[in-house]
Amino acid sequence: MFDNLRVLLTGASLDARNLLRTTLYLNSYDDIDEIIAIYRERLPEPYPARVTLQVAGLPLDVRVQIEALLETSTVAG
């Protein structure tokens, strides 16, 4: 899941530092420890805000889906 996110960010000339918030949709909270470990491994500090929700099902029977809110511009001061 984070590999796909990285590809999308790179394609937009962005990186994980542009992440402001992620929403993680999980089929089961049984996966939460693994997901948090991957989150910490793949994203730089300070980590973006995170919302985590358990849902009844996800498309294509995936275990996790990520929604990301990004900062795409810099305001000159």
Backbone as XML, in Angstrom:
<?xml version="1.0"?>
<chain id="A" units="angstrom">
  <residue number="1" name="MET">
    <atom name="N" x="0.811" y="-1.193" z="0.000"/>
    <atom name="CA" x="0.000" y="0.000" z="0.000"/>
    <atom name="C" x="0.856" y="1.258" z="0.000"/>
  </residue>
  <residue number="2" name="PHE">
    <atom name="N" x="1.917" y="1.286" z="0.771"/>
    <atom name="CA" x="2.767" y="2.479" z="0.790"/>
    <atom name="C" x="3.593" y="2.596" z="-0.474"/>
  </residue>
  <residue number="3" name="ASP">
    <atom name="N" x="3.884" y="1.474" z="-1.129"/>
    <atom name="CA" x="4.588" y="1.539" z="-2.410"/>
    <atom name="C" x="3.722" y="2.260" z="-3.445"/>
  </residue>
  <residue number="4" name="ASN">
    <atom name="N" x="2.435" y="1.954" z="-3.476"/>
    <atom name="CA" x="1.531" y="2.627" z="-4.405"/>
    <atom name="C" x="1.436" y="4.117" z="-4.089"/>
  </residue>
  <residue number="5" name="LEU">
    <atom name="N" x="1.368" y="4.455" z="-2.820"/>
    <atom name="CA" x="1.311" y="5.854" z="-2.415"/>
    <atom name="C" x="2.575" y="6.583" z="-2.857"/>
  </residue>
  <residue number="6" name="ARG">
    <atom name="N" x="3.729" y="5.955" z="-2.676"/>
    <atom name="CA" x="4.990" y="6.573" z="-3.081"/>
    <atom name="C" x="5.028" y="6.813" z="-4.587"/>
  </residue>
  <residue number="7" name="VAL">
    <atom name="N" x="4.547" y="5.857" z="-5.374"/>
    <atom name="CA" x="4.505" y="6.014" z="-6.834"/>
    <atom name="C" x="3.624" y="7.202" z="-7.212"/>
  </residue>
  <residue number="8" name="LEU">
    <atom name="N" x="2.464" y="7.307" z="-6.584"/>
    <atom name="CA" x="1.566" y="8.436" z="-6.875"/>
    <atom name="C" x="2.195" y="9.769" z="-6.487"/>
  </residue>
  <residue number="9" name="LEU">
    <atom name="N" x="2.824" y="9.808" z="-5.328"/>
    <atom name="CA" x="3.487" y="11.048" z="-4.897"/>
    <atom name="C" x="4.611" y="11.429" z="-5.851"/>
  </residue>
  <residue number="10" name="THR">
    <atom name="N" x="5.436" y="10.465" z="-6.214"/>
    <atom name="CA" x="6.555" y="10.723" z="-7.121"/>
    <atom name="C" x="6.051" y="11.228" z="-8.469"/>
  </residue>
  <residue number="11" name="GLY">
    <atom name="N" x="4.971" y="10.640" z="-8.959"/>
    <atom name="CA" x="4.398" y="11.057" z="-10.227"/>
    <atom name="C" x="3.911" y="12.496" z="-10.204"/>
  </residue>
  <residue number="12" name="ALA">
    <atom name="N" x="3.574" y="12.985" z="-9.014"/>
    <atom name="CA" x="3.120" y="14.366" z="-8.859"/>
    <atom name="C" x="4.251" y="15.279" z="-8.390"/>
  </residue>
  <residue number="13" name="SER">
    <atom name="N" x="5.491" y="14.787" z="-8.444"/>
    <atom name="CA" x="6.671" y="15.526" z="-7.971"/>
    <atom name="C" x="6.555" y="15.908" z="-6.500"/>
  </residue>
  <residue number="14" name="LEU">
    <atom name="N" x="6.006" y="14.993" z="-5.703"/>
    <atom name="CA" x="5.858" y="15.173" z="-4.258"/>
    <atom name="C" x="6.523" y="14.010" z="-3.547"/>
  </residue>
  <residue number="15" name="ASP">
    <atom name="N" x="6.582" y="14.077" z="-2.228"/>
    <atom name="CA" x="7.059" y="12.945" z="-1.437"/>
    <atom name="C" x="6.296" y="12.900" z="-0.122"/>
  </residue>
  <residue number="16" name="ALA">
    <atom name="N" x="6.655" y="11.986" z="0.751"/>
    <atom name="CA" x="5.919" y="11.763" z="1.990"/>
    <atom name="C" x="5.907" y="12.988" z="2.899"/>
  </residue>
  <residue number="17" name="ARG">
    <atom name="N" x="6.846" y="13.906" z="2.726"/>
    <atom name="CA" x="6.838" y="15.126" z="3.537"/>
    <atom name="C" x="5.659" y="16.026" z="3.199"/>
  </residue>
  <residue number="18" name="ASN">
    <atom name="N" x="5.016" y="15.793" z="2.052"/>
    <atom name="CA" x="3.845" y="16.570" z="1.659"/>
    <atom name="C" x="2.548" y="16.057" z="2.285"/>
  </residue>
  <residue number="19" name="LEU">
    <atom name="N" x="2.605" y="14.909" z="2.947"/>
    <atom name="CA" x="1.409" y="14.348" z="3.573"/>
    <atom name="C" x="1.017" y="15.163" z="4.799"/>
  </residue>
  <residue number="20" name="LEU">
    <atom name="N" x="-0.240" y="15.570" z="4.854"/>
    <atom name="CA" x="-0.770" y="16.267" z="6.023"/>
    <atom name="C" x="-1.568" y="15.319" z="6.907"/>
  </residue>
  <residue number="21" name="ARG">
    <atom name="N" x="-2.371" y="14.452" z="6.264"/>
    <atom name="CA" x="-3.196" y="13.514" z="7.012"/>
    <atom name="C" x="-3.449" y="12.284" z="6.156"/>
  </residue>
  <residue number="22" name="THR">
    <atom name="N" x="-3.491" y="11.138" z="6.812"/>
    <atom name="CA" x="-3.904" y="9.918" z="6.135"/>
    <atom name="C" x="-5.105" y="9.336" z="6.871"/>
  </residue>
  <residue number="23" name="THR">
    <atom name="N" x="-5.962" y="8.689" z="6.118"/>
    <atom name="CA" x="-7.049" y="7.914" z="6.695"/>
    <atom name="C" x="-6.818" y="6.476" z="6.254"/>
  </residue>
  <residue number="24" name="LEU">
    <atom name="N" x="-6.686" y="5.599" z="7.223"/>
    <atom name="CA" x="-6.462" y="4.184" z="6.950"/>
    <atom name="C" x="-7.756" y="3.435" z="7.195"/>
  </residue>
  <residue number="25" name="TYR">
    <atom name="N" x="-8.217" y="2.730" z="6.180"/>
    <atom name="CA" x="-9.404" y="1.897" z="6.287"/>
    <atom name="C" x="-8.932" y="0.449" z="6.384"/>
  </residue>
  <residue number="26" name="LEU">
    <atom name="N" x="-9.280" y="-0.218" z="7.474"/>
    <atom name="CA" x="-8.841" y="-1.592" z="7.721"/>
    <atom name="C" x="-10.038" y="-2.526" z="7.742"/>
  </residue>
  <residue number="27" name="ASN">
    <atom name="N" x="-9.876" y="-3.708" z="7.168"/>
    <atom name="CA" x="-10.904" y="-4.735" z="7.291"/>
    <atom name="C" x="-10.985" y="-5.260" z="8.712"/>
  </residue>
  <residue number="28" name="SER">
    <atom name="N" x="-9.854" y="-5.228" z="9.425"/>
    <atom name="CA" x="-9.806" y="-5.774" z="10.778"/>
    <atom name="C" x="-8.750" y="-5.042" z="11.601"/>
  </residue>
  <residue number="29" name="TYR">
    <atom name="N" x="-9.099" y="-4.730" z="12.839"/>
    <atom name="CA" x="-8.109" y="-4.128" z="13.725"/>
    <atom name="C" x="-7.030" y="-5.136" z="14.132"/>
  </residue>
  <residue number="30" name="ASP">
    <atom name="N" x="-7.190" y="-6.382" z="13.776"/>
    <atom name="CA" x="-6.139" y="-7.367" z="14.031"/>
    <atom name="C" x="-4.856" y="-6.977" z="13.316"/>
  </residue>
  <residue number="31" name="ASP">
    <atom name="N" x="-4.965" y="-6.168" z="12.263"/>
    <atom name="CA" x="-3.808" y="-5.749" z="11.471"/>
    <atom name="C" x="-3.169" y="-4.450" z="11.956"/>
  </residue>
  <residue number="32" name="ILE">
    <atom name="N" x="-3.712" y="-3.816" z="12.988"/>
    <atom name="CA" x="-3.290" y="-2.465" z="13.360"/>
    <atom name="C" x="-1.812" y="-2.390" z="13.752"/>
  </residue>
  <residue number="33" name="ASP">
    <atom name="N" x="-1.302" y="-3.344" z="14.517"/>
    <atom name="CA" x="0.110" y="-3.287" z="14.931"/>
    <atom name="C" x="1.041" y="-3.353" z="13.730"/>
  </residue>
  <residue number="34" name="GLU">
    <atom name="N" x="0.733" y="-4.225" z="12.784"/>
    <atom name="CA" x="1.545" y="-4.348" z="11.574"/>
    <atom name="C" x="1.472" y="-3.065" z="10.744"/>
  </residue>
  <residue number="35" name="ILE">
    <atom name="N" x="0.294" y="-2.497" z="10.623"/>
    <atom name="CA" x="0.107" y="-1.278" z="9.836"/>
    <atom name="C" x="0.863" y="-0.114" z="10.473"/>
  </residue>
  <residue number="36" name="ILE">
    <atom name="N" x="0.784" y="0.039" z="11.784"/>
    <atom name="CA" x="1.490" y="1.129" z="12.465"/>
    <atom name="C" x="2.997" y="0.965" z="12.307"/>
  </residue>
  <residue number="37" name="ALA">
    <atom name="N" x="3.499" y="-0.255" z="12.386"/>
    <atom name="CA" x="4.937" y="-0.493" z="12.196"/>
    <atom name="C" x="5.360" y="-0.093" z="10.789"/>
  </residue>
  <residue number="38" name="ILE">
    <atom name="N" x="4.578" y="-0.450" z="9.787"/>
    <atom name="CA" x="4.891" y="-0.076" z="8.406"/>
    <atom name="C" x="4.796" y="1.434" z="8.241"/>
  </residue>
  <residue number="39" name="TYR">
    <atom name="N" x="3.782" y="2.044" z="8.826"/>
    <atom name="CA" x="3.587" y="3.497" z="8.781"/>
    <atom name="C" x="4.837" y="4.213" z="9.291"/>
  </residue>
  <residue number="40" name="ARG">
    <atom name="N" x="5.322" y="3.779" z="10.445"/>
    <atom name="CA" x="6.514" y="4.405" z="11.050"/>
    <atom name="C" x="7.770" y="4.150" z="10.229"/>
  </residue>
  <residue number="41" name="GLU">
    <atom name="N" x="7.850" y="2.988" z="9.605"/>
    <atom name="CA" x="9.009" y="2.631" z="8.789"/>
    <atom name="C" x="9.048" y="3.425" z="7.487"/>
  </residue>
  <residue number="42" name="ARG">
    <atom name="N" x="7.895" y="3.658" z="6.885"/>
    <atom name="CA" x="7.829" y="4.240" z="5.546"/>
    <atom name="C" x="7.654" y="5.755" z="5.505"/>
  </residue>
  <residue number="43" name="LEU">
    <atom name="N" x="7.182" y="6.351" z="6.618"/>
    <atom name="CA" x="6.921" y="7.790" z="6.605"/>
    <atom name="C" x="7.887" y="8.519" z="7.535"/>
  </residue>
  <residue number="44" name="PRO">
    <atom name="N" x="8.324" y="9.706" z="7.123"/>
    <atom name="CA" x="9.270" y="10.456" z="7.952"/>
    <atom name="C" x="8.560" y="11.169" z="9.105"/>
  </residue>
  <residue number="45" name="GLU">
    <atom name="N" x="9.310" y="11.394" z="10.168"/>
    <atom name="CA" x="8.798" y="12.232" z="11.254"/>
    <atom name="C" x="8.938" y="13.687" z="10.832"/>
  </residue>
  <residue number="46" name="PRO">
    <atom name="N" x="8.087" y="14.578" z="11.274"/>
    <atom name="CA" x="6.892" y="14.289" z="12.068"/>
    <atom name="C" x="5.856" y="13.597" z="11.199"/>
  </residue>
  <residue number="47" name="TYR">
    <atom name="N" x="5.249" y="12.563" z="11.766"/>
    <atom name="CA" x="4.265" y="11.792" z="11.015"/>
    <atom name="C" x="3.042" y="12.652" z="10.721"/>
  </residue>
  <residue number="48" name="PRO">
    <atom name="N" x="2.426" y="12.421" z="9.576"/>
    <atom name="CA" x="1.178" y="13.136" z="9.307"/>
    <atom name="C" x="0.092" y="12.668" z="10.277"/>
  </residue>
  <residue number="49" name="ALA">
    <atom name="N" x="-0.911" y="13.507" z="10.466"/>
    <atom name="CA" x="-2.053" y="13.094" z="11.283"/>
    <atom name="C" x="-2.633" y="11.816" z="10.674"/>
  </residue>
  <residue number="50" name="ARG">
    <atom name="N" x="-3.213" y="10.974" z="11.534"/>
    <atom name="CA" x="-3.734" y="9.705" z="11.034"/>
    <atom name="C" x="-5.093" y="9.419" z="11.655"/>
  </residue>
  <residue number="51" name="VAL">
    <atom name="N" x="-6.017" y="9.039" z="10.818"/>
    <atom name="CA" x="-7.319" y="8.536" z="11.241"/>
    <atom name="C" x="-7.352" y="7.070" z="10.816"/>
  </residue>
  <residue number="52" name="THR">
    <atom name="N" x="-7.760" y="6.197" z="11.721"/>
    <atom name="CA" x="-7.832" y="4.769" z="11.400"/>
    <atom name="C" x="-9.248" y="4.277" z="11.679"/>
  </residue>
  <residue number="53" name="LEU">
    <atom name="N" x="-9.834" y="3.641" z="10.677"/>
    <atom name="CA" x="-11.203" y="3.145" z="10.788"/>
    <atom name="C" x="-11.270" y="1.685" z="10.384"/>
  </residue>
  <residue number="54" name="GLN">
    <atom name="N" x="-12.081" y="0.912" z="11.107"/>
    <atom name="CA" x="-12.371" y="-0.449" z="10.676"/>
    <atom name="C" x="-13.654" y="-0.405" z="9.861"/>
  </residue>
  <residue number="55" name="VAL">
    <atom name="N" x="-13.633" y="-1.072" z="8.714"/>
    <atom name="CA" x="-14.793" y="-1.098" z="7.824"/>
    <atom name="C" x="-15.211" y="-2.541" z="7.561"/>
  </residue>
  <residue number="56" name="ALA">
    <atom name="N" x="-16.441" y="-2.700" z="7.107"/>
    <atom name="CA" x="-16.970" y="-4.041" z="6.859"/>
    <atom name="C" x="-16.318" y="-4.714" z="5.663"/>
  </residue>
  <residue number="57" name="GLY">
    <atom name="N" x="-15.848" y="-3.929" z="4.698"/>
    <atom name="CA" x="-15.216" y="-4.512" z="3.522"/>
    <atom name="C" x="-14.616" y="-3.431" z="2.650"/>
  </residue>
  <residue number="58" name="LEU">
    <atom name="N" x="-13.652" y="-3.822" z="1.848"/>
    <atom name="CA" x="-12.975" y="-2.904" z="0.932"/>
    <atom name="C" x="-13.015" y="-3.482" z="-0.482"/>
  </residue>
  <residue number="59" name="PRO">
    <atom name="N" x="-12.930" y="-2.623" z="-1.494"/>
    <atom name="CA" x="-12.937" y="-3.113" z="-2.876"/>
    <atom name="C" x="-11.804" y="-4.109" z="-3.128"/>
  </residue>
  <residue number="60" name="LEU">
    <atom name="N" x="-12.062" y="-5.048" z="-3.985"/>
    <atom name="CA" x="-11.071" y="-6.041" z="-4.425"/>
    <atom name="C" x="-10.540" y="-6.892" z="-3.274"/>
  </residue>
  <residue number="61" name="ASP">
    <atom name="N" x="-11.282" y="-6.938" z="-2.168"/>
    <atom name="CA" x="-10.896" y="-7.735" z="-0.996"/>
    <atom name="C" x="-9.523" y="-7.394" z="-0.427"/>
  </residue>
  <residue number="62" name="VAL">
    <atom name="N" x="-9.106" y="-6.125" z="-0.564"/>
    <atom name="CA" x="-7.845" y="-5.710" z="0.050"/>
    <atom name="C" x="-8.034" y="-5.573" z="1.551"/>
  </residue>
  <residue number="63" name="ARG">
    <atom name="N" x="-6.961" y="-5.646" z="2.309"/>
    <atom name="CA" x="-7.023" y="-5.533" z="3.769"/>
    <atom name="C" x="-6.951" y="-4.100" z="4.242"/>
  </residue>
  <residue number="64" name="VAL">
    <atom name="N" x="-6.280" y="-3.225" z="3.451"/>
    <atom name="CA" x="-6.058" y="-1.841" z="3.867"/>
    <atom name="C" x="-6.234" y="-0.926" z="2.664"/>
  </residue>
  <residue number="65" name="GLN">
    <atom name="N" x="-6.838" y="0.225" z="2.917"/>
    <atom name="CA" x="-6.923" y="1.271" z="1.897"/>
    <atom name="C" x="-6.495" y="2.566" z="2.561"/>
  </residue>
  <residue number="66" name="ILE">
    <atom name="N" x="-5.774" y="3.412" z="1.812"/>
    <atom name="CA" x="-5.275" y="4.681" z="2.345"/>
    <atom name="C" x="-5.877" y="5.838" z="1.565"/>
  </residue>
  <residue number="67" name="GLU">
    <atom name="N" x="-6.332" y="6.828" z="2.305"/>
    <atom name="CA" x="-6.730" y="8.112" z="1.729"/>
    <atom name="C" x="-5.718" y="9.126" z="2.254"/>
  </residue>
  <residue number="68" name="ALA">
    <atom name="N" x="-5.233" y="10.009" z="1.392"/>
    <atom name="CA" x="-4.191" y="10.944" z="1.802"/>
    <atom name="C" x="-4.573" y="12.386" z="1.451"/>
  </residue>
  <residue number="69" name="LEU">
    <atom name="N" x="-4.305" y="13.285" z="2.379"/>
    <atom name="CA" x="-4.466" y="14.718" z="2.170"/>
    <atom name="C" x="-3.061" y="15.304" z="2.095"/>
  </residue>
  <residue number="70" name="LEU">
    <atom name="N" x="-2.789" y="16.059" z="1.025"/>
    <atom name="CA" x="-1.434" y="16.537" z="0.756"/>
    <atom name="C" x="-1.341" y="18.046" z="0.687"/>
  </residue>
  <residue number="71" name="GLU">
    <atom name="N" x="-0.189" y="18.565" z="1.034"/>
    <atom name="CA" x="0.180" y="19.967" z="0.803"/>
    <atom name="C" x="0.896" y="19.988" z="-0.523"/>
  </residue>
  <residue number="72" name="THR">
    <atom name="N" x="0.405" y="20.788" z="-1.458"/>
    <atom name="CA" x="1.007" y="20.790" z="-2.792"/>
    <atom name="C" x="1.646" y="22.106" z="-3.189"/>
  </residue>
  <residue number="73" name="SER">
    <atom name="N" x="1.517" y="23.121" z="-2.349"/>
    <atom name="CA" x="2.130" y="24.407" z="-2.704"/>
    <atom name="C" x="2.754" y="25.043" z="-1.474"/>
  </residue>
  <residue number="74" name="THR">
    <atom name="N" x="3.688" y="25.912" z="-1.717"/>
    <atom name="CA" x="4.360" y="26.637" z="-0.668"/>
    <atom name="C" x="4.050" y="28.122" z="-0.822"/>
  </residue>
  <residue number="75" name="VAL">
    <atom name="N" x="3.664" y="28.744" z="0.262"/>
    <atom name="CA" x="3.366" y="30.165" z="0.234"/>
    <atom name="C" x="4.640" y="30.919" z="0.566"/>
  </residue>
  <residue number="76" name="ALA">
    <atom name="N" x="5.046" y="31.810" z="-0.339"/>
    <atom name="CA" x="6.258" y="32.610" z="-0.111"/>
    <atom name="C" x="5.949" y="33.686" z="0.914"/>
  </residue>
  <residue number="77" name="GLY">
    <atom name="N" x="6.875" y="33.891" z="1.839"/>
    <atom name="CA" x="6.637" y="34.863" z="2.903"/>
    <atom name="C" x="7.449" y="36.005" z="2.741"/>
  </residue>
</chain>
